[in-house]
Amino acid sequence: MQTGISDLWPILLAVIQFGGAIGAAIHVMLSKSDERAAAGWVGFIVLVPFVGWVVYLLFGINRIQRRARELRGAKNETLLLAPLPPRHGGTALSERESGDPKLKVLESLARFGQKVLPESFEPGNSVGVLQNGDEAYPSMIAAIGSAERSIALSTYIFNNDPAGRRFVDALAAARERGVRVRLLIDGVGSWYSRPSLIPLLEERGIDYARFLHSFMPWQMPYLNMRNHQKIMVVDGRHGFTGGMNIAEGNVVAAAPSKPILDYHFRVEGPVVAHLMHTFAYEWNFTTGELLDGPDWFPEIGETGDVVARGLPAGPDMGLNPIRWTLLGALAEARRNIRIVTPYFLPDATLRTAISVAAMRGVVVDIVLPRTSNLPFIDWASTPQLEWLARAGCRIWKSAGAFDHTKIMTVDGMWSMVGSANWDDRSLRLNFEFNLECYGTSFARTLDDIVERKIADSHPVSLEELATRSLPGRIRDAFFRLASPYL
């Protein structure tokens, strides 16, 4: 009898191998959009018995996107995800609405954008530039101080330091006046400060929530689904967005030990409803509370000449609207592209689109910080910079403190600002919010900022990149392999 059972083991193992390999290979063919990746995985599964399909099950399946959809699937049927009803027809880029006939050349980009995300383009907005926490924080706190009905604030990091406590004081005072205050902090971002600000928020009675927060080790996958959005809306009318967290390091005049240079943006006009719309969805997902009515969504009149819309993005979306809008803008560019970002690890498709633009004759300037808070990001991006420099892109490393600015402009007419970096973490793994803008005056303001940065930057030549030491090249190549996870 024992001999008979032992004779069955080879057959049983063969059945397990055949079933596992066939199942994994079918999953690869149905789920992988990149043919090279699909072919590589199928080959590995077939040629390496047992190990091949087991490794694929452990590491080859995009569980981040699937988990994000599982977590948020119940909310996808609510009205919060539906685009806000447009207040006008078309793309809002006609001369009558934009005030600038030059913008009509970008109507094809706007049409493309609405296929990526059917959120309306809103004319009649103004977007003000706030430099560092020195300008942004007083403006935001003043808005909180003048709030009459509601305050919605979402941030990735909210530190327990002088800057953070000033915001807490302002929010608590608003709450005492009867203003409805809602504060959303990312669950991982709330760990950055030691001691945490959370006990102080509870002591002051501020209504807060933490996005996907857990102390449990088995919840570590949530490290890859962070709410990286920075949104503040006061009375449903006055908006702030950009890439700036709430931390004393952003207040340069205070001479912090590790200063952070950055820009934030004050938004007025109908597009503020897009900021509020995104916050309301994330708040509802986190707490179950539905924010609705005139306290949060009042009627808003036109205030400026910028046509804009909000671009929320996250791993629960099939097409990442920010990534696809970047691709569309790169394809549409005719004269110049300016990119300023603290972390530059674009995927192969984005790198190719940038290279093609430069090879078409478009002047492409990429401005990165010379001093980084994450050196391994710089090491991973360096091989990509060499490739882009060969295509004709101009690479700059800005002088001074770490620069956290996130700006992109195209042809002096189109621009994008917000929370997303040029890396997979922002464009595939995290929840982000960017503002897409059409308007020559605002784009010119951003171009002036970029030109000032370039004037104080070190030009990184192809020769400098190509003649790096062998140990440096090996280090950079090693970290480049991990770039999708950085």
N, C-alpha and C positions, 0 to 999 in steps of 0.2 A: 504493500500500500504506500509506504514512504517513497519507494522508487517511482511509483506512478505519479505522485505529487511533484517530485523533483523533475520529472520529465515534462511537466506542464510549465515550469518556470520560463524556459526559452520562448514558448508560445505566448505566455502572458506578457512578457517583456516586449515581444515583437508587436503585440496588439497595442500596448500602451504607447510604444514609440510611434507606430503608424498613426494611431488616433491623435496623439499629441502633435505630431508633425503636420498631419493633414489639417487639423483644426487651426493651428497657428498660421500655417501658410495661407489658408483661406482668409483668416482675419487680416493678415498683411495685405493681401490683394484687394480686399474690400475697404480697408481703412487708410492705407498710405497713398497720398496724392503724388508724392515724388517717386517717379519710376525707378531711379537709381537706388533710393533707400529701400523700396519694395523688393527689388531684385537682390540687393545685398542681404536683406533679412531672409528671403526665401532660400537663397543659397546657403546661408549659415544654418538655417533650420534643417535643411536636407543633408548637408555634408557633415554636420556634427551631431550625431545621434544623442538624444536625451538633452544634452547640454544646450543645443541650439534652441529648441522650442521652450525650454525652461527659462533660459536667459531672456528670450523674447517676452514671455509672459511677465517676467519680473521688471524688465527695463524698456521694452519696446512699445508698450501700449501707453498712449497718452491719457493717463488716468486723471491728469489735472483738469483737462477740458471736460472729461466725463463727470468727474466729481463736482466740478463747478455747475454743470447742468443739472445734476441730481440735487444739489443743494438749493438751487434757485428755480428748479423746474416748476415747483408749485406756484411761484410768483409770476411765471411767464404768461399766465392766463389773465393777470390783472390788468387793469387799464393803465397802470403806471408805466408799463413797457411800451404802450402804444405811442407813436409820435404825437407831439402836440399838434393840434389843428393849425394849419398855416393861416396867417392873416391876409394872404394875398395869393395870387396865382403865379405859376412859372417859377423861375429860379431867383427872382428878385435882383437880377443883375442888369436890368434895363437902365438906360441913361436916366429915365425919370426917377427911378428908385435909388440908384446908386450915386447919382450926381456926377459921375465920371464915365464918359463913353469909352475910355480905355479899358474899363473892366469887362466890356462886352466880349473881348477876345478870350476871356476865361469862362465863357458860358458853357463850353464843352466840359471843362473841369467840374463845374457846378452840376451839370447833368449827370456826369459820372458819379459824383459824390452822392447824389440822391439815390442812385441805384445801390451804392454801398450801404447807405443808411438813410431811410426815408424821413429824416428830420428836416423840417423846413428851414430855408435861409431867411433870416429876419433882417430887413433893412432898418435904418434909423438908429444905429447904436453908436455909442462913443466908448473908447477903450483908453483909459489913462495908464501911464507907465509909472510904477513905483519902484525906486531903486533901493535894494537891501531892506532889512528890517527897519532901518532908520526912517524910511519914508512909508513903508507898507504898514508897519504895526500901528503907528499913530493914526493913520487913515482908517484902518480897520477898527481900532478901539473907539475912535470918534464916531464911526458909523454905529457901533454897538451902543455907545452912549446916547445917540439920538433915536434909537429904535423905539417904536411905539406899539408894534403888534407882534413881531416875530423875529427870531434869529435862528438861522440854520448854519452850522459850522461843521465842516468835515476836514480832517487833517490826518496825515500819516503819523507824524511825530508831534507831540504836545509835551514839551519838557517842563519839569518842575524846576524852573530857574526864574530869574527876575522877569524875563519876557513872558514866560508862561503864566506867572502869577499875576501880571498886569491884565492879561486876558481873563483870567479867572475872576479877578475883582470886577472887571467890566461886565462880564456875563452875570455874575451874582447880583450886581446892582440892577441890571436890566430885569432879572427875574423878580427882584423885590418891587420893581415898578409895575409888575403885572405882565411883562412881555413874555411870550411863549418862547422858551429857549430849548433848542435841541442840538446836542453836541455829539458827533460821531468820530471816534478815534480808532485807528486800526489796532487790531488785537496784538500784533507783533510790534508795531510802532510804539505802543504804550509801554513797552519794556525798555525803551532806549534810555529813559530817565531813571536815575537812582538817587534818592527814593522816587517812587512813582508819584505822579500827580493825582492818581485816582482817589486816594483818601481825602485829599483837599476838595476835590469835586463833590464827593459825598458830604463832606462837612458843610460845604456852602450850598448844598441843596440843588445843584445844577443837574438837569436831566441829561444824562450822557449814556452812551452805549459803546461797546467795543466790538468792532467788526471781526467775526470769526475768531473769537478769543477762546483759548483753552490752555490749561496748565498740563493737560494730559500728554504723555510722550507719544501716544499713538495718533495724536492729532498733528504731528509734525508736518504732514503734507500741506497743511494750511499755510506753511511758510511760503508756498508758491502761489497763493491766491490772496494777495494783499490788496486792501483798499488804499491805493496810492494817490487818490484824488485830493485836491486842495480846493475846496469850495466854501465860500461864505456868502450868504444872502440875508439881507436885512429888510424886513417889512415886505419881502417879495419883490422889491424894486431895485435895490442896490446890491451889486454883486462884486465879488473878488475871486480871482482864480489865478493860477500860475503853477509854479513849482516849489514855492517857499513853504517850509514847515514852520512851526512855532518854536523857536529856540533862540537863546541869547546870542549864539554864535552868528546869527544873521545881523545883529546890531553892530555894525563895524565901528561906530563911534565909541562903543563901550570897550574897545580894545580887547576882545576875547582872545583866549590863548590860541584858538583855532577858528579864525574868522571865515565866514562863508559869504561869497558874493552872489547875489541873485537879483532877479526882477520878479515883481508880482504885478497884477493888473486889476485896475478898478473898472468895472463894466456897468454901463448904464444903458437902458433901452430894452426893447422887447426880448432880446436874447437872454436876458437875466432869467426868464422863465425856463430856459433850457438848463441853466445851472440848478435852479430849484427843482426841476423835474428829476434830474439825476440824483440830487440829494434825497428827495422824497422816496425814490425807488430803493436806494440803499438803506435808508432808515426803516422803511417798511419791511425789507428783507431781514434786517437785524433785529428789530423789535416787534414787528407786527402792527405797529401804529400807522394809520393812514393819514398823511398830512394833506389836507385839501381845504378848499374854500378861499375867500379873499385875504385872509391873514397871510397865506402862503403864496397864492396865485392871483394877485390883483391885476386889473387892466393896466398896461404900461404903455405910455406914449413914446414917440420917437424923439431921440435926443441928439443924434449925430449922423455922420455920413458913412459909417462902416456897416457893410452887410456881413452878418455873422451867423454861425450856428454852433451849438455844442456838439462835441463828439465823445460820448461815453464809450468805453471799450472794455472788454474783459474776456476771460477764457471760456465763458459760457456762450459766446457769440461765434457763429460759424465763420464769418469774415470779420476780422478785426478792423473796425472802421478807421482807426487812426493809421494803421499800417497801410491799408489800401488807399487812403487819401494821400499819404506820403508818396506812394508809387504813382498815383495819378498826377500829382504836382510835379514830380521829377520828369514824367513823360511830357508834360505840357510846357515845361520851361523852355524859353527861347534865348534869353540873354544872360541871366545870372541866377544862381542858387546860393543862399547863405544858410549855413547850418551851425548853430551853437548848441552844444550839449555837454553835460559833464561825463556821460558814459556813452561810448560809441562802439557798439558791437553789432552792427547791422547784419542780418542774415544774408545768404548768398544772393537772393533775389533783389534785395535793396542795394547791396553792393554793385550788382550788375547794372541796376537802373541808374545809380549815381555815375558809374563809369561810362555808360552809354551817353548820358547827358554831357559829360565832359568831352567825350570824343566827338560829339556833334558840334562842339564849339561853344557850349554854354560855360561861362565862368563859374566854377564851383569852389566856394570857400568853405572849409570845415574848420571851425574854431573849437579847440579842446583845452581843458585846463592843463597848464604845465605842472601845477602842484595838485595832486589828487589825494582824496581821502581813502582811496582804494587802489593801491599801486598795481595789484594783480589785474585790474581792469585795463590799465594802461598797457601792461605786458601782453594781454590777450588781444588788444586792438592793434598793436604795432604791425603785425604781418598784414593786416587788412589795409593799413595806411600805405604800406609800400605798393600794394596792388593799385589803390586809388591814385596814388601819386604817378604811377606809370601811365594811367589813363589821362592824366592832365589836371587832376584836382589839386588845389592849393591847400596845404595843411598848415595850420597855425596853432601854436601853443601859447595861451595867454599868460602874461606875467602876473605876479602877485599871488594873493591868497587863492584858495580853492574856489573855482567859479562854478556855481550850480545852475547857471542860466540855461534855459531851454527856449530857443527861438529858431524859427525857419521862415525865410522869405523867398519868394520867386518873382523875378522880373519887376520888382518894385510895386507890385499890385496885390499879391496874395501873401498871406502870412498865417502862421500857426504858433500858438503859445499854449502852455499847459503843463501837465504833470508828467507826461510820458518822456522817457529817455529813448535813445536809439539802441535798444538792446532787446533780447528775447524776453527778459523779465517784464519789461513794460509792454511789449507788443505781442506777448503770447500768454504770460502767466499772471499778470496783475490786473486790477481794475483801475482804469485811468480816466482822466477827463481832459480833453484839449478843446481849445477854441479856434475854429477855422474862420478866418477873416478875409474879406475882399474890400480893399480900400487903399488908395495910393497914399493918403496922408499918414495913416497908421503904419503902413509898410515902410514908408520913408523914415518915420521915427525909429522903427526897429533897425532899418539899414544903417542909420546914423550910429546906433548903439554898437552894431557889429563892426562898423568901420573904426570906431574908437578902440574897440578891443583889438582889432587887427593891427592898428597903429602901435600898440604896446605889446605886440606878440612876437614870438620867435618863429620865423618861417622854417618849416621842417622840409628839407629838400629830399628828393629821391636819393641823391648820393648819400646823405646822412642816414637814411633808412637802410640803404643797400649795403653799407659798409659797417654795420654793427658787428660787434665781436661775436665769435662763434658761441661762447657761453650765453651771451645775451640772446642770440637767435634761438638757441635751444630752449632757453627759459620761456621766451615769448611763444614759440611753437607749442610748447607743452601746455601753457595756459590757454592758447587759442582753442585747443581741443575741448576745453571745458566751457567755452564762451556761451553755448546755449543755456548753461545753468548758472552763469554768473549774473 
